[in-house]
Amino acid sequence: MDSSHTLFPSFLRSSITQSPHFHLVCVLLLAAWLLGVEGGWLLGPDLGALGLTDRDEGSNAEAAREMLETGDWISPTLNYEPRYAKPAFVYWLISGSYALFGMNEFAARLPSALSGLCLLFLQYVFIRKWAGPTVAIFASCMLLLNLEFLGINRMVLTDPELVVFTTLAGYSFWHALHHEQTKRWLFAIFYLAMGCGMLVKGPVGIIIPLVGVIPYLTLTRQWGIFWQRGFPLVGIVLVAAVAAPWYVMMFQIHGDAYWAAAQANTTGRFMNPMEGHGGTLLFYVPVLLVGFFPWSAFLFSVLYDTLKRWKAFWQGQGLATQEQHLECFLSLWVVGLLLFFTLSATRLPHYIYPLFPAAALLVALWWKRFLREDAPVGLIASTRVLIAVGYLLGIAMMFVPAIFQLFMKQIAKEFPAAVNVDLAWLPSLVGLVMVVGTMLMRQCMQSDAKRHLALWVGCGMMLIFTVLVARGGLSIYQQYFIGPPQELAVIAGYNLGPDDRLIQFGRKRPSLSFYAKRKVHFLGVNDEELPQHLNAPGRKMAIIQTQLRGQLPEAMAQWTVVLDHGGFSLLTSEPLL
């Protein structure tokens, strides 16, 4: 017998299940469980289980380590050379984490994980004021349960902190502009958040919010209201008050060298591909479809349906509801960011991460209509996109072992231990989860009685996917791809004195500086600078792929092999004992 029959009389049981708050409570409890499970994994003990990946993770973690070691909190360095690529804000956070938890991978990634939780908090708090708790929960779950959010917020990048500030700026602007009683302090937050964003990643911290704000004010003809309420001139002062001091000090210390590097990493990065990160004009379409899956399937229909009503927004507030104005602002923001980063010559998958909070809210608003209307606009098209992307992604995962074997020779050139990888059942199981999850999600959407389950099927699919990849895939990646040279760097760091030298041959791996806790000289086997390092006083040690040892110059022929590990060798010019 069902326990509910013994706990509640029939009339009471009926009144509970028919209560308008009953389903809301169920939704909140389920969402809280999902957020708790994923949030716990985001900050879990295995946050530091994976070694630092190259290049960005290793570079950022090492720059923060050197900042803490040298005590220079203004001028970041990497491998003890000036690093002008990013401002110092994130390095300050990571250095503080090192001071509390030691210099390890967990401490390096902790600020990113905390930034992810802060972003979820912002997503829920602001949206709850505009659209109620149900939509806020939907939007928070959609923001959390996608590949890009879960990946980026577990890496030592500047993007997690950047997105917190740009989202805070955009949401504060909207709330201040449309609140019944003007709250000028929210405009102050709008400007201060942009200043912090500039301190995290440069001018893009200001550009990202303005990409949504400027088109929206123009389309809805609200510039006059903004000038009355938003005190933009004072706002410029607030932005400068946050960001300018650090930039001024950098110019005073480094002068033209910093100015040239700043131009190269802003306008130069926009005009020309840097470090081979180019791609076609359609680069971000598959990135968005896969990175924001399954919610990306509904995004494009929402964008099209919202922006085709541009005349209603142009002709005045009375022809569009408050919710439609919110969708207009979010749609312009998402499309504007897509266009901006598409026009940039340097393209990387995580560049479009700042549009994810707005995209999640757009899809959540559509989902609310989907639960109330029989056939909301874009349902058929969205379902087709869901099936196409889900099935292709699942089938592609099943073929990973075959593709891996096909490109084994090219992979082994960079990761020699990869020849020993046995993927076994993992890719097939992950692919099956994606295919079955997509199928169930589609069936729920097509059933009037079960459509309320479709969102939770999608959340469950992404939750299972995350657990499988985290528990099975990351250990393989650590053991066979990034771990071996890092473990050799740790050994070298223990055995080298202040005047000794560590050399790494082959592709540059900035993370080795972090693990050796010292300067690493990155050289080629036939590098012209190699003789001066070999002739320098003190002990020399070298990390090189084992298969390349035969290409070393004769001056290194007598070096002792300390350890062969995972396709890499650690050599020393003098015996350790």
C-alpha positions in Angstrom: 0.0 0.0 0.0 1.2 3.5 -0.8 2.5 5.2 2.3 0.6 8.4 1.3 -2.7 6.6 1.8 -1.8 5.9 5.4 -0.4 9.3 6.1 -3.1 11.5 4.7 -6.9 11.1 4.5 -8.3 11.1 0.9 -9.7 14.6 1.1 -6.5 16.0 2.6 -4.4 14.1 0.0 -6.5 15.6 -2.8 -6.2 19.1 -1.5 -2.4 18.9 -1.2 -1.9 17.6 -4.8 -4.3 20.1 -6.2 -2.8 23.0 -4.3 -1.3 25.7 -6.7 1.9 25.6 -4.5 2.3 21.8 -4.6 3.9 21.6 -8.0 6.1 24.7 -7.3 7.4 23.0 -4.1 8.2 19.8 -6.0 10.0 21.8 -8.7 12.0 23.7 -6.1 13.0 20.6 -4.3 14.0 18.8 -7.4 16.0 21.8 -8.7 17.6 22.3 -5.3 18.8 18.6 -5.4 20.2 19.1 -8.9 21.9 22.3 -8.0 23.3 20.7 -4.8 24.7 17.7 -6.6 26.3 19.6 -9.4 27.4 22.4 -7.1 29.0 19.9 -4.8 30.8 18.4 -7.7 31.9 21.8 -8.9 33.5 22.4 -5.5 34.2 18.8 -4.6 37.5 17.3 -3.5 38.3 16.1 -7.1 38.5 19.7 -8.2 42.3 19.2 -8.0 42.4 15.6 -9.2 43.3 16.6 -12.7 46.7 18.2 -13.5 46.8 21.7 -15.0 46.2 21.7 -18.7 48.4 23.8 -21.1 48.4 26.5 -22.1 45.9 28.8 -20.2 45.5 26.8 -17.0 49.3 26.3 -16.5 50.1 29.9 -17.4 47.5 31.4 -15.1 48.3 29.2 -12.2 52.0 29.8 -12.5 51.6 33.6 -12.9 49.7 33.6 -9.6 52.3 31.4 -7.9 55.1 33.8 -8.9 53.1 36.7 -7.7 52.8 35.2 -4.3 56.4 34.2 -4.3 57.8 37.5 -5.4 55.4 39.7 -3.5 54.9 41.9 -6.6 51.1 42.4 -6.7 51.1 44.9 -9.6 53.2 43.4 -12.4 52.3 39.8 -13.2 55.0 37.5 -14.5 55.1 34.1 -16.2 58.2 32.0 -16.0 59.7 35.1 -14.3 59.2 37.2 -17.4 56.6 40.1 -17.7 53.1 38.8 -18.5 51.0 41.6 -20.0 48.2 39.4 -21.5 45.8 39.8 -18.7 45.2 42.2 -15.8 46.1 41.2 -12.2 42.6 40.7 -10.6 42.4 36.9 -11.2 46.0 36.4 -10.1 45.1 38.2 -6.8 42.3 35.7 -6.2 44.4 32.7 -7.0 47.3 33.9 -4.9 44.9 34.4 -2.0 43.6 30.8 -2.5 47.2 29.6 -2.5 47.8 31.4 0.8 44.9 29.5 2.4 45.1 26.1 0.8 48.7 25.7 -0.5 50.0 25.8 -4.0 48.0 23.0 -5.6 45.5 22.4 -8.4 42.5 22.7 -6.0 43.6 26.1 -4.8 44.3 27.3 -8.4 40.8 26.2 -9.5 38.9 27.3 -6.4 38.2 30.9 -7.6 36.7 29.6 -10.8 34.5 27.2 -9.0 33.3 29.9 -6.6 32.7 32.3 -9.5 30.4 29.6 -11.0 28.4 29.4 -7.8 28.2 33.2 -7.6 26.9 33.3 -11.2 24.2 30.8 -10.3 23.2 33.0 -7.3 23.0 36.1 -9.5 21.0 34.2 -12.0 18.4 33.1 -9.5 18.2 36.3 -7.4 17.7 38.7 -10.3 15.4 36.5 -12.3 13.2 35.7 -9.3 12.4 39.4 -9.1 11.4 39.6 -12.8 9.7 36.3 -13.6 9.1 34.4 -10.3 10.8 31.5 -8.6 9.9 28.8 -11.2 11.5 30.6 -14.1 14.4 31.5 -11.9 14.9 27.8 -11.1 14.6 26.8 -14.8 17.1 29.4 -15.8 19.6 28.4 -13.1 19.4 24.7 -14.0 19.9 25.5 -17.7 22.8 27.7 -16.9 24.4 25.0 -14.7 23.7 21.9 -16.7 25.6 22.4 -19.9 29.1 21.4 -21.0 30.6 24.8 -21.3 29.6 26.0 -17.8 30.7 22.8 -16.1 34.0 22.8 -18.0 35.0 26.5 -17.7 34.2 26.8 -14.0 36.6 23.9 -13.2 39.5 25.4 -15.1 42.1 28.1 -14.1 40.8 30.7 -16.6 39.8 34.4 -16.3 36.4 33.8 -18.0 34.5 32.6 -14.8 35.2 35.9 -13.0 34.6 37.9 -16.1 31.2 36.5 -16.7 30.2 37.1 -13.1 30.9 40.8 -13.5 29.5 41.2 -17.0 26.3 39.4 -16.0 26.0 41.5 -12.9 26.4 44.6 -15.0 23.8 43.6 -17.6 21.2 42.5 -15.0 21.7 45.6 -12.8 21.2 47.8 -15.8 17.9 46.1 -16.7 16.6 46.2 -13.2 17.5 49.8 -12.6 16.0 51.0 -15.9 12.7 49.1 -15.5 12.1 49.2 -11.7 9.0 51.1 -10.8 10.9 53.2 -8.2 14.2 54.2 -9.7 17.1 52.6 -7.8 20.1 54.6 -8.7 22.4 52.4 -6.7 21.8 49.6 -9.2 23.2 51.9 -11.9 26.2 52.3 -9.7 26.6 48.5 -9.6 26.3 48.5 -13.4 29.3 50.8 -13.7 31.3 49.2 -10.9 30.8 45.7 -12.3 32.1 46.9 -15.7 35.1 48.4 -14.0 35.8 45.1 -12.3 35.3 43.3 -15.6 38.0 45.5 -17.1 40.3 44.6 -14.2 39.7 40.9 -15.0 40.2 40.8 -18.7 40.7 44.3 -20.1 38.3 46.4 -22.3 36.2 43.3 -23.1 34.8 43.6 -19.6 33.1 46.9 -20.7 32.3 45.8 -24.2 30.3 42.7 -23.3 27.6 44.5 -21.3 27.4 47.4 -23.7 26.9 45.0 -26.7 23.4 44.4 -25.2 22.8 47.8 -23.6 23.5 50.1 -26.6 21.3 48.2 -29.2 18.5 47.9 -26.7 18.4 51.6 -25.8 18.6 52.4 -29.5 15.8 50.0 -30.6 13.4 50.9 -27.8 14.4 54.7 -28.0 15.1 54.9 -24.2 18.3 56.9 -24.4 16.5 59.9 -22.8 15.4 57.8 -19.9 18.8 56.4 -19.5 20.5 59.8 -19.4 18.0 61.0 -16.7 18.3 57.9 -14.5 21.6 56.4 -15.3 24.0 59.3 -14.7 26.5 58.1 -17.4 29.1 60.8 -16.8 29.4 59.8 -13.2 29.4 56.2 -14.3 32.5 56.8 -16.4 34.2 58.1 -13.3 33.1 55.0 -11.3 34.5 52.6 -14.0 37.7 54.5 -14.0 37.9 54.6 -10.2 37.9 50.8 -10.2 40.1 49.9 -13.2 42.3 52.9 -13.8 44.7 52.7 -10.8 46.2 49.4 -11.8 46.5 50.4 -15.5 48.2 53.7 -14.5 50.7 51.9 -12.3 51.5 49.4 -15.1 52.1 52.3 -17.6 54.4 54.0 -15.0 56.4 50.8 -14.4 56.6 49.4 -17.9 55.9 52.3 -20.2 55.9 51.6 -24.0 56.5 47.8 -23.5 53.1 47.5 -21.7 51.3 49.7 -24.2 52.6 47.6 -27.1 51.5 44.4 -25.4 48.1 45.8 -24.4 47.5 46.7 -28.1 48.5 43.3 -29.2 46.1 41.6 -26.8 43.1 43.8 -27.6 42.9 45.3 -31.1 45.7 42.9 -32.3 43.8 39.9 -31.1 40.6 41.2 -32.7 42.2 42.0 -36.0 44.5 39.0 -36.4 44.4 35.4 -35.2 46.8 34.8 -32.2 48.5 31.5 -31.5 46.7 29.8 -34.3 43.2 30.3 -32.8 41.3 31.3 -36.0 38.4 29.4 -37.6 35.6 30.2 -40.0 32.8 32.7 -39.6 30.5 29.8 -38.5 33.0 28.7 -35.8 30.6 29.5 -32.9 27.5 27.9 -34.3 28.6 24.3 -33.4 30.3 25.6 -30.3 27.0 27.0 -29.1 24.9 24.0 -30.2 27.1 21.5 -28.4 28.4 23.7 -25.5 24.8 24.8 -24.5 23.1 21.5 -25.3 20.3 20.6 -24.8 19.0 24.1 -24.2 20.7 25.4 -27.4 18.0 23.5 -29.4 15.4 26.1 -28.3 17.5 29.2 -28.3 17.6 30.0 -32.0 13.8 29.9 -32.3 13.4 32.2 -29.4 15.9 34.7 -30.9 14.1 34.6 -34.2 10.7 35.0 -32.8 11.7 37.9 -30.5 13.7 40.0 -33.0 11.2 39.7 -35.8 8.9 41.9 -33.6 11.4 44.8 -33.6 8.7 47.2 -34.8 6.8 46.8 -31.6 9.8 47.8 -29.6 10.7 50.7 -31.9 7.2 52.1 -31.7 7.0 52.3 -28.0 6.6 50.6 -24.6 2.8 50.3 -24.9 3.0 47.8 -27.8 5.1 45.3 -26.0 4.8 43.7 -22.5 7.5 43.9 -19.9 8.4 40.3 -20.5 8.8 40.9 -24.2 11.0 43.9 -23.5 13.2 41.6 -21.3 13.4 39.0 -24.1 14.3 41.8 -26.5 17.2 43.0 -24.3 18.4 39.4 -23.8 18.1 38.5 -27.5 20.0 41.6 -28.6 22.7 40.8 -26.0 23.1 37.2 -27.2 23.1 38.1 -30.9 25.4 41.0 -30.3 28.0 38.9 -28.5 27.8 36.2 -31.2 28.4 38.8 -33.9 31.2 40.5 -31.9 33.2 37.4 -31.3 32.5 36.1 -34.8 34.0 39.3 -36.2 37.1 38.8 -34.0 39.9 37.1 -35.9 40.9 35.2 -32.8 38.3 32.6 -31.9 38.2 30.2 -28.9 35.2 28.1 -27.7 35.1 29.8 -24.2 34.9 33.3 -25.7 31.1 33.1 -26.1 30.6 31.9 -22.5 29.4 35.4 -21.4 26.2 35.0 -23.4 25.1 31.8 -21.5 23.3 33.5 -18.6 21.1 35.5 -21.0 20.6 32.5 -23.2 19.5 30.4 -20.3 17.0 33.0 -19.2 15.6 33.3 -22.8 15.1 29.5 -23.0 13.5 29.5 -19.4 11.0 32.1 -20.5 10.1 30.1 -23.6 9.8 26.9 -21.4 7.3 28.7 -19.2 5.1 29.2 -22.3 5.7 25.7 -23.4 4.2 24.4 -20.2 1.1 26.6 -20.6 0.4 26.6 -24.3 -0.4 23.7 -26.5 1.9 24.7 -29.3 4.2 27.6 -28.5 6.1 29.3 -31.3 9.2 27.4 -32.4 8.2 24.1 -30.8 8.6 22.0 -34.0 11.8 23.6 -35.2 13.3 23.4 -31.7 12.4 19.7 -31.4 14.1 19.0 -34.7 17.3 20.7 -33.7 17.2 18.8 -30.4 17.0 15.5 -32.1 19.6 16.3 -34.7 22.2 17.7 -32.2 21.5 15.0 -29.6 21.7 12.1 -31.9 24.8 13.4 -33.7 26.5 14.1 -30.4 25.7 10.7 -29.0 26.7 8.8 -32.1 29.9 10.8 -32.3 30.7 9.8 -28.7 30.2 6.1 -29.6 32.7 6.4 -32.5 35.4 8.1 -30.3 37.5 4.9 -29.9 37.6 4.4 -33.7 38.5 8.1 -34.3 41.1 7.9 -31.6 42.8 4.9 -33.2 42.6 6.6 -36.6 44.6 9.6 -35.4 46.8 7.7 -32.9 50.1 8.5 -34.6 49.4 12.3 -34.6 48.2 12.1 -30.9 51.2 10.1 -29.8 53.6 12.8 -31.1 52.4 15.1 -28.3 51.2 12.5 -25.8 53.4 9.3 -26.1 51.5 7.4 -23.4 48.3 7.7 -25.4 49.2 4.5 -27.2 48.4 2.6 -24.0 44.9 4.1 -23.5 42.0 1.7 -23.3 38.7 3.7 -23.5 36.7 0.5 -23.0 33.0 1.0 -22.4 33.1 4.7 -21.5 32.5 6.4 -24.9 29.7 4.0 -25.8 28.0 4.5 -22.5 28.2 8.2 -22.7 26.9 8.2 -26.3 24.1 5.9 -25.3 23.1 8.3 -22.4 23.0 11.2 -24.9 20.9 9.3 -27.5 18.4 7.8 -24.9 18.2 11.1 -23.0 17.4 13.0 -26.2 14.8 10.4 -27.2 13.1 10.6 -23.8 13.2 14.4 -23.8 11.5 14.5 -27.2 8.8 12.0 -26.2 8.0 14.0 -23.1 7.7 17.2 -25.1 5.2 15.6 -27.5 3.0 14.3 -24.7 0.6 16.8 -23.0 0.6 14.7 -19.9 4.4 14.4 -19.6 5.7 17.6 -21.0 6.4 18.9 -17.6 9.0 16.1 -17.2 11.0 17.1 -20.4 13.1 19.7 -18.6 14.1 17.3 -15.8 14.9 14.6 -18.3 17.3 17.0 -20.0 18.8 17.9 -16.6 19.2 14.3 -15.7 20.8 13.5 -19.0 23.5 16.2 -18.5 23.9 15.2 -14.8 24.7 11.5 -15.8 26.9 12.7 -18.6 28.9 14.9 -16.2 29.3 12.0 -13.7 30.5 9.5 -16.3 33.0 11.9 -17.9 34.3 13.1 -14.5 34.7 9.6 -13.0 35.9 7.8 -16.0 37.4 10.2 -18.5 39.4 12.6 -16.3 41.5 9.9 -14.8 42.5 8.6 -18.2 43.3 12.1 -19.3 45.5 12.6 -16.3 47.3 9.3 -16.5 48.1 9.2 -20.2 48.0 12.8 -21.4 49.1 15.5 -19.0 50.4 13.7 -15.9 53.8 12.2 -17.0 55.8 15.4 -17.8 54.3 17.2 -14.8 55.4 14.4 -12.4 58.9 14.6 -13.9 58.9 18.4 -13.3 58.1 17.8 -9.6 61.1 15.5 -9.3 63.3 18.0 -11.1 62.1 20.8 -8.8 63.1 18.9 -5.7 66.6 18.2 -7.0 67.6 21.5 -8.5 69.2 24.3 -6.5 68.6 28.1 -7.1 71.5 28.3 -9.6 70.7 25.1 -11.5 68.6 25.0 -14.7 65.7 23.0 -16.0 65.2 22.6 -19.7 62.1 21.3 -21.5 62.4 20.2 -25.1 59.5 20.1 -27.5 56.1 21.8 -27.4 56.0 24.5 -24.7 54.2 23.4 -21.5 53.8 26.3 -19.2 52.4 24.1 -16.4 55.9 22.6 -15.9 57.0 25.8 -14.3 54.2 25.4 -11.7 55.1 21.9 -10.9 58.9 22.5 -10.8 58.3 25.8 -8.9 61.1 27.4 -10.8 62.0 28.9 -14.2 61.9 26.5 -17.1 63.8 27.1 -20.3 61.7 26.0 -23.2 63.9 25.0 -26.1 64.1 23.0 -29.3 66.5 20.1 -29.8 68.5 22.3 -32.3 67.8 25.6 -30.6 70.6 28.2 -31.1 70.4 29.1 -27.4 71.0 25.5 -26.2 74.9 25.8 -26.0 74.8 28.7 -23.6 72.5 26.8 -21.3 74.7 23.7 -21.5 77.8 25.7 -20.7 76.2 27.5 -17.7 77.5 26.6 -14.2 75.5 24.3 -12.0 73.5 21.2 -12.6 71.2 21.0 -15.6 68.2 18.7 -15.9 66.0 18.2 -19.0 62.5 16.8 -19.7 62.1 15.4 -23.2 60.0 12.8 -25.0 61.8 9.5 -24.8 61.6 9.0 -28.6 63.5 12.3 -29.2 66.5 11.5 -27.0 68.4 10.3 -30.1 68.2 13.8 -31.6 70.0 15.5 -28.6 73.4 17.0 -29.3 76.6 15.2 -28.4 77.2 17.4 -25.5 74.2 15.7 -23.8 75.2 12.2 -24.7 76.6 11.4 -21.3 73.7 12.8 -19.3 72.1 10.3 -16.9 68.6 9.2 -17.3 66.9 9.8 -13.9 63.5 8.3 -14.9 61.5 7.2 -18.0 57.8 7.8 -17.4 54.8 7.8 -19.7 56.9 8.4 -22.8 59.0 11.2 -21.3 62.5 11.1 -19.9 64.1 13.2 -17.1 67.8 13.7 -17.7 70.5 15.2 -15.5 74.0 16.5 -16.3 75.3 15.4 -12.9 74.4 12.3 -10.8 71.9 13.0 -8.1 73.8 11.0 -5.5 
